[in-house]
Amino acid sequence: MSKLKTFPLFNSRLSFILDNGLRTIVENVEKNILLMGIKQGMRVLEVGCGSGFVTRYLSKFRLHKLFTYCW
């Protein structure tokens, strides 16, 4: 038996919002990117990028390199 405890990050019934354009009403993605300290000319690795919702916003930042790793 595993001793690893897991906790849900969000209510799975709301998962339809993840790829919905209405997500921008709830979450300001560009502001979050700036809060992470990502700036023009940086190299960024995005792991587990899913559908690429955030990747689209990262592409607007004129990064030196944007690497994505999806599984």
MARFI-885834 format. One record per atom (N, C-alpha, C): atom name; residue number from 0; residue in one letter; x negated, y negated, z negated. Coordinates in pm, whole numbers, always signed. Layout:
residues N
<atom atom="CA" seq="NUM" type="A" c1="X" c2="Y" c3="Z"/>
...
END
This chain:
residues 71
<atom atom="N" seq="0" type="M" c1="-84" c2="+119" c3="+0"/>
<atom atom="CA" seq="0" type="M" c1="+0" c2="+0" c3="+0"/>
<atom atom="C" seq="0" type="M" c1="-89" c2="-125" c3="+0"/>
<atom atom="N" seq="1" type="S" c1="-57" c2="-217" c3="+84"/>
<atom atom="CA" seq="1" type="S" c1="-135" c2="-339" c3="+97"/>
<atom atom="C" seq="1" type="S" c1="-107" c2="-436" c3="-17"/>
<atom atom="N" seq="2" type="K" c1="-213" c2="-501" c3="-64"/>
<atom atom="CA" seq="2" type="K" c1="-198" c2="-601" c3="-169"/>
<atom atom="C" seq="2" type="K" c1="-184" c2="-742" c3="-111"/>
<atom atom="N" seq="3" type="L" c1="-186" c2="-749" c3="+21"/>
<atom atom="CA" seq="3" type="L" c1="-176" c2="-878" c3="+88"/>
<atom atom="C" seq="3" type="L" c1="-33" c2="-932" c3="+79"/>
<atom atom="N" seq="4" type="K" c1="-19" c2="-1052" c3="+28"/>
<atom atom="CA" seq="4" type="K" c1="+111" c2="-1116" c3="+19"/>
<atom atom="C" seq="4" type="K" c1="+129" c2="-1209" c3="+138"/>
<atom atom="N" seq="5" type="T" c1="+244" c2="-1208" c3="+196"/>
<atom atom="CA" seq="5" type="T" c1="+273" c2="-1298" c3="+307"/>
<atom atom="C" seq="5" type="T" c1="+388" c2="-1389" c3="+270"/>
<atom atom="N" seq="6" type="F" c1="+386" c2="-1507" c3="+326"/>
<atom atom="CA" seq="6" type="F" c1="+490" c2="-1605" c3="+301"/>
<atom atom="C" seq="6" type="F" c1="+533" c2="-1665" c3="+434"/>
<atom atom="N" seq="7" type="P" c1="+662" c2="-1677" c3="+457"/>
<atom atom="CA" seq="7" type="P" c1="+708" c2="-1739" c3="+582"/>
<atom atom="C" seq="7" type="P" c1="+671" c2="-1887" c3="+585"/>
<atom atom="N" seq="8" type="L" c1="+625" c2="-1933" c3="+700"/>
<atom atom="CA" seq="8" type="L" c1="+589" c2="-2074" c3="+714"/>
<atom atom="C" seq="8" type="L" c1="+711" c2="-2162" c3="+737"/>
<atom atom="N" seq="9" type="F" c1="+810" c2="-2107" c3="+803"/>
<atom atom="CA" seq="9" type="F" c1="+932" c2="-2181" c3="+827"/>
<atom atom="C" seq="9" type="F" c1="+1045" c2="-2082" c3="+851"/>
<atom atom="N" seq="10" type="N" c1="+1166" c2="-2130" c3="+846"/>
<atom atom="CA" seq="10" type="N" c1="+1284" c2="-2048" c3="+867"/>
<atom atom="C" seq="10" type="N" c1="+1286" c2="-1998" c3="+1011"/>
<atom atom="N" seq="11" type="S" c1="+1282" c2="-1867" c3="+1031"/>
<atom atom="CA" seq="11" type="S" c1="+1277" c2="-1811" c3="+1166"/>
<atom atom="C" seq="11" type="S" c1="+1401" c2="-1842" c3="+1248"/>
<atom atom="N" seq="12" type="R" c1="+1511" c2="-1876" c3="+1184"/>
<atom atom="CA" seq="12" type="R" c1="+1632" c2="-1913" c3="+1259"/>
<atom atom="C" seq="12" type="R" c1="+1615" c2="-2044" c3="+1334"/>
<atom atom="N" seq="13" type="L" c1="+1514" c2="-2122" c3="+1295"/>
<atom atom="CA" seq="13" type="L" c1="+1488" c2="-2249" c3="+1362"/>
<atom atom="C" seq="13" type="L" c1="+1378" c2="-2239" c3="+1468"/>
<atom atom="N" seq="14" type="S" c1="+1336" c2="-2117" c3="+1502"/>
<atom atom="CA" seq="14" type="S" c1="+1224" c2="-2099" c3="+1595"/>
<atom atom="C" seq="14" type="S" c1="+1253" c2="-2154" c3="+1735"/>
<atom atom="N" seq="15" type="F" c1="+1379" c2="-2170" c3="+1772"/>
<atom atom="CA" seq="15" type="F" c1="+1412" c2="-2224" c3="+1904"/>
<atom atom="C" seq="15" type="F" c1="+1358" c2="-2366" c3="+1921"/>
<atom atom="N" seq="16" type="I" c1="+1330" c2="-2435" c3="+1812"/>
<atom atom="CA" seq="16" type="I" c1="+1278" c2="-2573" c3="+1817"/>
<atom atom="C" seq="16" type="I" c1="+1134" c2="-2577" c3="+1866"/>
<atom atom="N" seq="17" type="L" c1="+1058" c2="-2469" c3="+1848"/>
<atom atom="CA" seq="17" type="L" c1="+915" c2="-2470" c3="+1879"/>
<atom atom="C" seq="17" type="L" c1="+885" c2="-2509" c3="+2023"/>
<atom atom="N" seq="18" type="D" c1="+965" c2="-2464" c3="+2118"/>
<atom atom="CA" seq="18" type="D" c1="+941" c2="-2496" c3="+2258"/>
<atom atom="C" seq="18" type="D" c1="+1044" c2="-2593" c3="+2314"/>
<atom atom="N" seq="19" type="N" c1="+1123" c2="-2649" c3="+2230"/>
<atom atom="CA" seq="19" type="N" c1="+1230" c2="-2739" c3="+2273"/>
<atom atom="C" seq="19" type="N" c1="+1177" c2="-2882" c3="+2280"/>
<atom atom="N" seq="20" type="G" c1="+1218" c2="-2955" c3="+2381"/>
<atom atom="CA" seq="20" type="G" c1="+1179" c2="-3094" c3="+2394"/>
<atom atom="C" seq="20" type="G" c1="+1224" c2="-3180" c3="+2277"/>
<atom atom="N" seq="21" type="L" c1="+1327" c2="-3137" c3="+2207"/>
<atom atom="CA" seq="21" type="L" c1="+1376" c2="-3211" c3="+2091"/>
<atom atom="C" seq="21" type="L" c1="+1277" c2="-3207" c3="+1975"/>
<atom atom="N" seq="22" type="R" c1="+1178" c2="-3122" c3="+1985"/>
<atom atom="CA" seq="22" type="R" c1="+1076" c2="-3112" c3="+1879"/>
<atom atom="C" seq="22" type="R" c1="+1006" c2="-3246" c3="+1859"/>
<atom atom="N" seq="23" type="T" c1="+995" c2="-3325" c3="+1963"/>
<atom atom="CA" seq="23" type="T" c1="+927" c2="-3454" c3="+1952"/>
<atom atom="C" seq="23" type="T" c1="+1005" c2="-3551" c3="+1864"/>
<atom atom="N" seq="24" type="I" c1="+1133" c2="-3527" c3="+1844"/>
<atom atom="CA" seq="24" type="I" c1="+1212" c2="-3611" c3="+1753"/>
<atom atom="C" seq="24" type="I" c1="+1173" c2="-3582" c3="+1608"/>
<atom atom="N" seq="25" type="V" c1="+1144" c2="-3456" c3="+1579"/>
<atom atom="CA" seq="25" type="V" c1="+1111" c2="-3413" c3="+1444"/>
<atom atom="C" seq="25" type="V" c1="+962" c2="-3432" c3="+1414"/>
<atom atom="N" seq="26" type="E" c1="+878" c2="-3412" c3="+1514"/>
<atom atom="CA" seq="26" type="E" c1="+733" c2="-3413" c3="+1493"/>
<atom atom="C" seq="26" type="E" c1="+666" c2="-3510" c3="+1591"/>
<atom atom="N" seq="27" type="N" c1="+586" c2="-3600" c3="+1540"/>
<atom atom="CA" seq="27" type="N" c1="+509" c2="-3692" c3="+1623"/>
<atom atom="C" seq="27" type="N" c1="+373" c2="-3627" c3="+1650"/>
<atom atom="N" seq="28" type="V" c1="+363" c2="-3554" c3="+1760"/>
<atom atom="CA" seq="28" type="V" c1="+244" c2="-3475" c3="+1790"/>
<atom atom="C" seq="28" type="V" c1="+122" c2="-3564" c3="+1809"/>
<atom atom="N" seq="29" type="E" c1="+137" c2="-3673" c3="+1880"/>
<atom atom="CA" seq="29" type="E" c1="+23" c2="-3762" c3="+1904"/>
<atom atom="C" seq="29" type="E" c1="-31" c2="-3819" c3="+1773"/>
<atom atom="N" seq="30" type="K" c1="+57" c2="-3854" c3="+1682"/>
<atom atom="CA" seq="30" type="K" c1="+15" c2="-3905" c3="+1551"/>
<atom atom="C" seq="30" type="K" c1="-60" c2="-3797" c3="+1474"/>
<atom atom="N" seq="31" type="N" c1="-11" c2="-3673" c3="+1479"/>
<atom atom="CA" seq="31" type="N" c1="-78" c2="-3563" c3="+1409"/>
<atom atom="C" seq="31" type="N" c1="-217" c2="-3539" c3="+1466"/>
<atom atom="N" seq="32" type="I" c1="-232" c2="-3551" c3="+1597"/>
<atom atom="CA" seq="32" type="I" c1="-363" c2="-3533" c3="+1660"/>
<atom atom="C" seq="32" type="I" c1="-459" c2="-3641" c3="+1611"/>
<atom atom="N" seq="33" type="L" c1="-412" c2="-3763" c3="+1603"/>
<atom atom="CA" seq="33" type="L" c1="-496" c2="-3873" c3="+1553"/>
<atom atom="C" seq="33" type="L" c1="-532" c2="-3852" c3="+1406"/>
<atom atom="N" seq="34" type="L" c1="-438" c2="-3802" c3="+1326"/>
<atom atom="CA" seq="34" type="L" c1="-464" c2="-3775" c3="+1185"/>
<atom atom="C" seq="34" type="L" c1="-570" c2="-3666" c3="+1167"/>
<atom atom="N" seq="35" type="M" c1="-580" c2="-3575" c3="+1263"/>
<atom atom="CA" seq="35" type="M" c1="-683" c2="-3471" c3="+1258"/>
<atom atom="C" seq="35" type="M" c1="-820" c2="-3524" c3="+1295"/>
<atom atom="N" seq="36" type="G" c1="-826" c2="-3648" c3="+1342"/>
<atom atom="CA" seq="36" type="G" c1="-955" c2="-3708" c3="+1377"/>
<atom atom="C" seq="36" type="G" c1="-1001" c2="-3676" c3="+1518"/>
<atom atom="N" seq="37" type="I" c1="-913" c2="-3626" c3="+1602"/>
<atom atom="CA" seq="37" type="I" c1="-949" c2="-3593" c3="+1739"/>
<atom atom="C" seq="37" type="I" c1="-952" c2="-3721" c3="+1821"/>
<atom atom="N" seq="38" type="K" c1="-1065" c2="-3742" c3="+1891"/>
<atom atom="CA" seq="38" type="K" c1="-1083" c2="-3865" c3="+1969"/>
<atom atom="C" seq="38" type="K" c1="-1131" c2="-3833" c3="+2110"/>
<atom atom="N" seq="39" type="Q" c1="-1121" c2="-3931" c3="+2197"/>
<atom atom="CA" seq="39" type="Q" c1="-1167" c2="-3918" c3="+2335"/>
<atom atom="C" seq="39" type="Q" c1="-1313" c2="-3874" c3="+2338"/>
<atom atom="N" seq="40" type="G" c1="-1346" c2="-3781" c3="+2427"/>
<atom atom="CA" seq="40" type="G" c1="-1482" c2="-3735" c3="+2444"/>
<atom atom="C" seq="40" type="G" c1="-1523" c2="-3619" c3="+2355"/>
<atom atom="N" seq="41" type="M" c1="-1435" c2="-3575" c3="+2265"/>
<atom atom="CA" seq="41" type="M" c1="-1468" c2="-3465" c3="+2174"/>
<atom atom="C" seq="41" type="M" c1="-1447" c2="-3330" c3="+2243"/>
<atom atom="N" seq="42" type="R" c1="-1506" c2="-3228" c3="+2185"/>
<atom atom="CA" seq="42" type="R" c1="-1479" c2="-3090" c3="+2224"/>
<atom atom="C" seq="42" type="R" c1="-1382" c2="-3032" c3="+2123"/>
<atom atom="N" seq="43" type="V" c1="-1276" c2="-2968" c3="+2171"/>
<atom atom="CA" seq="43" type="V" c1="-1171" c2="-2918" c3="+2082"/>
<atom atom="C" seq="43" type="V" c1="-1142" c2="-2772" c3="+2115"/>
<atom atom="N" seq="44" type="L" c1="-1129" c2="-2691" c3="+2012"/>
<atom atom="CA" seq="44" type="L" c1="-1088" c2="-2552" c3="+2027"/>
<atom atom="C" seq="44" type="L" c1="-950" c2="-2538" c3="+1964"/>
<atom atom="N" seq="45" type="E" c1="-855" c2="-2497" c3="+2044"/>
<atom atom="CA" seq="45" type="E" c1="-720" c2="-2473" c3="+1993"/>
<atom atom="C" seq="45" type="E" c1="-697" c2="-2323" c3="+1991"/>
<atom atom="N" seq="46" type="V" c1="-676" c2="-2268" c3="+1874"/>
<atom atom="CA" seq="46" type="V" c1="-659" c2="-2123" c3="+1858"/>
<atom atom="C" seq="46" type="V" c1="-513" c2="-2093" c3="+1833"/>
<atom atom="N" seq="47" type="G" c1="-460" c2="-1994" c3="+1904"/>
<atom atom="CA" seq="47" type="G" c1="-320" c2="-1956" c3="+1888"/>
<atom atom="C" seq="47" type="G" c1="-227" c2="-2063" c3="+1940"/>
<atom atom="N" seq="48" type="C" c1="-254" c2="-2109" c3="+2062"/>
<atom atom="CA" seq="48" type="C" c1="-180" c2="-2224" c3="+2116"/>
<atom atom="C" seq="48" type="C" c1="-40" c2="-2190" c3="+2163"/>
<atom atom="N" seq="49" type="G" c1="-1" c2="-2065" c3="+2159"/>
<atom atom="CA" seq="49" type="G" c1="+137" c2="-2028" c3="+2192"/>
<atom atom="C" seq="49" type="G" c1="+180" c2="-2074" c3="+2329"/>
<atom atom="N" seq="50" type="S" c1="+287" c2="-2149" c3="+2335"/>
<atom atom="CA" seq="50" type="S" c1="+341" c2="-2195" c3="+2464"/>
<atom atom="C" seq="50" type="S" c1="+265" c2="-2314" c3="+2520"/>
<atom atom="N" seq="51" type="G" c1="+177" c2="-2372" c3="+2442"/>
<atom atom="CA" seq="51" type="G" c1="+100" c2="-2487" c3="+2490"/>
<atom atom="C" seq="51" type="G" c1="+165" c2="-2621" c3="+2462"/>
<atom atom="N" seq="52" type="F" c1="+259" c2="-2625" c3="+2371"/>
<atom atom="CA" seq="52" type="F" c1="+329" c2="-2750" c3="+2340"/>
<atom atom="C" seq="52" type="F" c1="+231" c2="-2858" c3="+2297"/>
<atom atom="N" seq="53" type="V" c1="+142" c2="-2827" c3="+2203"/>
<atom atom="CA" seq="53" type="V" c1="+44" c2="-2924" c3="+2155"/>
<atom atom="C" seq="53" type="V" c1="-66" c2="-2945" c3="+2259"/>
<atom atom="N" seq="54" type="T" c1="-99" c2="-2841" c3="+2335"/>
<atom atom="CA" seq="54" type="T" c1="-204" c2="-2850" c3="+2437"/>
<atom atom="C" seq="54" type="T" c1="-173" c2="-2960" c3="+2538"/>
<atom atom="N" seq="55" type="R" c1="-46" c2="-2975" c3="+2573"/>
<atom atom="CA" seq="55" type="R" c1="-7" c2="-3081" c3="+2667"/>
<atom atom="C" seq="55" type="R" c1="-43" c2="-3219" c3="+2614"/>
<atom atom="N" seq="56" type="Y" c1="-26" c2="-3239" c3="+2485"/>
<atom atom="CA" seq="56" type="Y" c1="-61" c2="-3368" c3="+2425"/>
<atom atom="C" seq="56" type="Y" c1="-212" c2="-3384" c3="+2414"/>
<atom atom="N" seq="57" type="L" c1="-283" c2="-3276" c3="+2381"/>
<atom atom="CA" seq="57" type="L" c1="-429" c2="-3282" c3="+2374"/>
<atom atom="C" seq="57" type="L" c1="-489" c2="-3319" c3="+2509"/>
<atom atom="N" seq="58" type="S" c1="-427" c2="-3274" c3="+2617"/>
<atom atom="CA" seq="58" type="S" c1="-481" c2="-3302" c3="+2750"/>
<atom atom="C" seq="58" type="S" c1="-477" c2="-3451" c3="+2784"/>
<atom atom="N" seq="59" type="K" c1="-395" c2="-3527" c3="+2716"/>
<atom atom="CA" seq="59" type="K" c1="-385" c2="-3672" c3="+2741"/>
<atom atom="C" seq="59" type="K" c1="-497" c2="-3751" c3="+2673"/>
<atom atom="N" seq="60" type="F" c1="-575" c2="-3685" c3="+2586"/>
<atom atom="CA" seq="60" type="F" c1="-676" c2="-3755" c3="+2508"/>
<atom atom="C" seq="60" type="F" c1="-812" c2="-3764" c3="+2577"/>
<atom atom="N" seq="61" type="R" c1="-823" c2="-3722" c3="+2701"/>
<atom atom="CA" seq="61" type="R" c1="-949" c2="-3727" c3="+2777"/>
<atom atom="C" seq="61" type="R" c1="-1064" c2="-3667" c3="+2698"/>
<atom atom="N" seq="62" type="L" c1="-1044" c2="-3545" c3="+2656"/>
<atom atom="CA" seq="62" type="L" c1="-1146" c2="-3474" c3="+2579"/>
<atom atom="C" seq="62" type="L" c1="-1259" c2="-3431" c3="+2671"/>
<atom atom="N" seq="63" type="H" c1="-1378" c2="-3415" c3="+2614"/>
<atom atom="CA" seq="63" type="H" c1="-1493" c2="-3366" c3="+2691"/>
<atom atom="C" seq="63" type="H" c1="-1465" c2="-3222" c3="+2735"/>
<atom atom="N" seq="64" type="K" c1="-1419" c2="-3141" c3="+2643"/>
<atom atom="CA" seq="64" type="K" c1="-1381" c2="-3002" c3="+2672"/>
<atom atom="C" seq="64" type="K" c1="-1264" c2="-2965" c3="+2582"/>
<atom atom="N" seq="65" type="L" c1="-1170" c2="-2891" c3="+2638"/>
<atom atom="CA" seq="65" type="L" c1="-1059" c2="-2837" c3="+2561"/>
<atom atom="C" seq="65" type="L" c1="-1056" c2="-2687" c3="+2584"/>
<atom atom="N" seq="66" type="F" c1="-1087" c2="-2611" c3="+2482"/>
<atom atom="CA" seq="66" type="F" c1="-1086" c2="-2466" c3="+2491"/>
<atom atom="C" seq="66" type="F" c1="-960" c2="-2417" c3="+2421"/>
<atom atom="N" seq="67" type="T" c1="-893" c2="-2320" c3="+2481"/>
<atom atom="CA" seq="67" type="T" c1="-776" c2="-2261" c3="+2418"/>
<atom atom="C" seq="67" type="T" c1="-797" c2="-2111" c3="+2406"/>
<atom atom="N" seq="68" type="Y" c1="-751" c2="-2055" c3="+2298"/>
<atom atom="CA" seq="68" type="Y" c1="-759" c2="-1911" c3="+2276"/>
<atom atom="C" seq="68" type="Y" c1="-622" c2="-1864" c3="+2234"/>
<atom atom="N" seq="69" type="C" c1="-558" c2="-1788" c3="+2320"/>
<atom atom="CA" seq="69" type="C" c1="-424" c2="-1735" c3="+2292"/>
<atom atom="C" seq="69" type="C" c1="-431" c2="-1583" c3="+2291"/>
<atom atom="N" seq="70" type="W" c1="-356" c2="-1521" c3="+2203"/>
<atom atom="CA" seq="70" type="W" c1="-352" c2="-1375" c3="+2203"/>
<atom atom="C" seq="70" type="W" c1="-211" c2="-1328" c3="+2202"/>
END
